[in-house]
Amino acid sequence: MADTAGEKKEYWRWQENCWIDETKDWRAAKIITAGIDVGSVSSQAVICADGELYGFNSMRTGNNSPDSAKNAISGVLEKSGMKLEDVHYVVGTGYGRVNVPFAHKAITEIACHARGANYMGGNAVRTILDMGGQDCKAIHCDEKGKVTNFLMNDKCAAGTGRGMEVISDLMQIPIAELGARSFDVDEEPNAVSSVCVVFAKSEALGLLKAGYSKNKVVAAYCQAMAERVVSLLERIGVEKEFFITGGIAKNPGVVKRIEKLLGIQAVQTQYDSQIAGALGAALFGYTLMQKQGAPAKAA
Amino acid sequence: MYSAGIDMGSRTVKVVFVEELKVDGAPQLKWGVKGKHIMFPEDLDADQAADKAFNEALQAAGITRDKVTRVVATGAGRKQVKFATADVTEVSAGAKGAVFMCPKARTVIDVGAEEGRGIKADGEGKVVDFAGNEKCAAGAGAFAESMSRALQLPLKDFGEASLRSDKTIPMNAQCTVFAESEVVSLIHSSTPKEDIAKAVLDAVASRVTAMARRVGIEGDVALIGGMVHNVGFVQSLKTALGVDQVLLPEMPEYVSALGAALIAAEGK
């Protein structure tokens, strides 16, 4: 065995990501806004300079929301040499949005995801699927990224990132490899029949016993997850263009299967799909600052 | 002559034999338990496991195969028992066995590893109606099992720990997977383990009580399934149901196998 004895590998641990746009100078910007998305599983901070994405930091949510918010923004501030005082307006969003101590305002993640998707996927986006850590939302929006309708599942781990982490650990396959591995199979299996992640775990072990390869079990699970979210999407209807946000958007094993079930392609983006909520929040901040006129300083 | 019930669970196989008791002047036939046997099939196939468990049970009870007239199978693997004369669902078998053991019970709550359900039964132990957790682990033993892992408190100590708590902490998450994170954050906020244990058992109790209410709670309530052994859960269930007592059958693991045996004895 290649694994060192006694060392527990965390297969579920996804890549944290901190990035700034080196081509831009934030000091030249008139209005700097930040969006902080404190989710149940991941937290993101996005900084926008004059309404354009400047930098972001995406990391795992810690034990409490205020610290997670601080840690998320610290990363991107440090990288860009910015201070919190340089940010004119901060909007909090996500599950822990009311616990962002330095935010001026809190806006729901549904509004923020739509706004962020509008920026990331273009203003033709009408349907957004946000596959988050502990929930899954199907959102309709207009050409400005304003929400017109939505449906969500936040009661059950089936179809969420947390469910994917559980399978990654169970199969001992790093989470970023699950998608590619799910296509490396002799034939496409049927979806795992259990909806509940707890039962799906037993079912997955049963499939391994019955001679399925690990990859094939992953394929069966990705298919089940795709079927689960497609049923949510179908209840609200899918209008073009279609865009996926959240961590699962990085998993082609699920995305390609969703596209196949729906018969349409999701819009591709150059940005990290996990930042949509924080980006939307920062953009809302920019709009508010424009309305207010003279920039105030962050609290 | 004997009748047998075999309960093919996901982790164990249980066999019960019943025999006709001669009771002078009794208007109805009476049945008594002749023998019971439990086996862990481990890596055996379902049909091999059924054969092995049945033969071991015959031996333990000291009866021969030809003395067993009918065999009714129940449990998740009930269709795999080739030598069974018939099979019945776990719901029918559970209700039958529970009412036999606790004759006053008309509501049977069954909380096993992967299922939780509320059953309404008549005086004969026939199912009138039932509601279950179906596709979700919330309201099943698996929920408590996951939380006991998160708490690093063995399931057998879990119930006793919860009895030491008088706090009521509501759990927000219904989903077992999310509840695990919730338990972890309770641990991080230094909530005493016994309070968390109680919160978990209260959550399961409130889920199964909701199922029982869906079919209507009548008469006495009996609890069957693995959670019978969890004293804390029994207490949480009493509170959730608002009753003074919950009947606990003897040999709780065998209730479904016994129910199947009784159904066999009645000629199915």
Boltz contact constraints between the chains, C-beta under 6 A:
constraints:
  - contact:
      token1: [A, 63]
      token2: [B, 188]
      max_distance: 6.0
  - contact:
      token1: [A, 134]
      token2: [B, 178]
      max_distance: 6.0
  - contact:
      token1: [A, 155]
      token2: [B, 174]
      max_distance: 6.0
  - contact:
      token1: [A, 156]
      token2: [B, 175]
      max_distance: 6.0
  - contact:
      token1: [A, 157]
      token2: [B, 175]
      max_distance: 6.0
  - contact:
      token1: [A, 157]
      token2: [B, 177]
      max_distance: 6.0
  - contact:
      token1: [A, 157]
      token2: [B, 178]
      max_distance: 6.0
  - contact:
      token1: [A, 162]
      token2: [B, 177]
      max_distance: 6.0
  - contact:
      token1: [A, 195]
      token2: [B, 135]
      max_distance: 6.0
  - contact:
      token1: [A, 196]
      token2: [B, 135]
      max_distance: 6.0
  - contact:
      token1: [A, 196]
      token2: [B, 136]
      max_distance: 6.0
  - contact:
      token1: [A, 196]
      token2: [B, 137]
      max_distance: 6.0
  - contact:
      token1: [A, 197]
      token2: [B, 177]
      max_distance: 6.0
  - contact:
      token1: [A, 198]
      token2: [B, 137]
      max_distance: 6.0
  - contact:
      token1: [A, 198]
      token2: [B, 142]
      max_distance: 6.0
  - contact:
      token1: [A, 198]
      token2: [B, 176]
      max_distance: 6.0
